[in-house]
Amino acid sequence: CTKYSAHYAPGKIYNNALSFSPMDFFPILPWMAVFMFGAAFGKIFYEKKTSLLQKIDGKWNKPLCFMGRYTIWFYLGEPVVVYGILMLVSYFKMSPGNWVLF
């Protein structure tokens, strides 16, 4: 295979990029309207900046509020915890000396 074969043709790379459509792709133009409507409704309904659902506020949502308040620590800590669990599982399930250091 040479440097100038069809595998390295720039047009082929460009065509493949156009045919690829990831499942989590959301174009900005139609969804920007949803964002703007949400911002406008927020200004209308939350003028006093108090919750409209105070009756259902209570102890049941304290864990959710805690996780929302410290989200960055959950994002940073989760890979470390999963990494450690996977290392322990591989250490105990594999033959001695063959455990995986991910």
N, C-alpha and C positions, 0 to 999 in steps of 0.2 A: 504494500500500500504506500503510495508516494504522497508527498506533501500536497500535491495538486489534484488529488482524486476527488470524486464527487462527494465524498464524505465531508470534505472541508469547504464545499462551495458555500459562499455567503448567502446566496439566494435560498438554498435549502434550509439553512439555519433560520432565516427570516420567515419562511413559510411554516416551519414547525412552530415557531413562536406565535404565529397568528392562529394556528389551529388548536393550540393549547388553551383550555379554559378551566381554571381551577374552580372547585366547588364553593370556595369561600370568597369569591370575587364579587364585590358589589360596586357597580359603577357610581361615581359621585353625583352625577346630575339628577337622576330620579330620586335618589335617597337624600339629597340635600334638602329637598322640599319637606320630607318627613322630619328632618332635624329642625328646620325653620318653623314648621307648625308646632313642634314640641316646645320650642323656645317661646313662641308667641302665646301658646296656651299656658305655659308656666307663668308668664307675666300677668295674664288675665286671672287665673285661678289662685295664684299665690301672692297676691298683692301685699297681704299682711305678713307673709313669710312664716306662717304657722301651718302645721299639718292639717289637712282636711280629714284625716282618718285618725283623730285622737282617741276615738272610742275603742278602736281595736289595737291601739298602741299599748304595750305592756311588757311583762316579763318574757313572753314567748319570743320576742324578736331581739332580746339583748345579745345572744350569740351572733346574730347577723350584724347587728350594729357594731359589735366588737371587731368582727372580721372586716367590715367595711372601713372602720377607723384605722386599722393596722394592716391594710391590704398589702403594702409593700413588703412587710415582714413575712407574710404568708407566701408571696411570690418568690422571695429570696430563700425561704426556709424549706419549701416543698421539695425542690430538687435534691437538697442535702439529705432530707429524710428518706426519700425514695431511693437514692443512691445507697444509703446505709442499709436499708432493708434488702435491696437486691444483693449487696455484698454479703450480708449475713445468710440469706437464702442460698446463695451460690456456695458459700463456705461450708454450710452444713449438708447440702444436697450433693455436692460433687466429691470426687475422691480427694484424699488429702494431698495438698500441694497443687491442685488443679483449680482452685477456686478463682473466680473471675474478678479482676479489678477493673471495673467498667471504665 
